[in-house]
Amino acid sequence: MFQDIERKVLRIIANYWSGRHRCPSIDELMIKTGRSKEGIYKVLEVLAKEEYIEWSPTIPKVMLVIDPYERDAPIRWAQPTRTQNKYFND
């Protein structure tokens, strides 16, 4: 499972890709997350190592999204409301 910053950066990259048809620059990621360049590089290295993106620090402008969603995220089912419980339990 990802840390919050890794999940956030992956969502930012995926949203940029789907909305703007391009990946965000390092500077844009720094602005959106409030992290330093080194912090963004560390997060991108983790995402690349886990094969969510293709990215290399030698060519930081080139980024390819492989899987825009976290694979091991727990599924949260909506809990029934009190009135629904009453209906099904009566």
Secondary structure, DSSP 4 states (H G I P E B T S, - for coil): ---HHHHHHHHHHHHHHHHHSSPPPHHHHHHHH---HHHHHHHHHHHHHTTSEEEETTEEEEEEES--S-TTPPP-PPPPPHHHHHHHH-
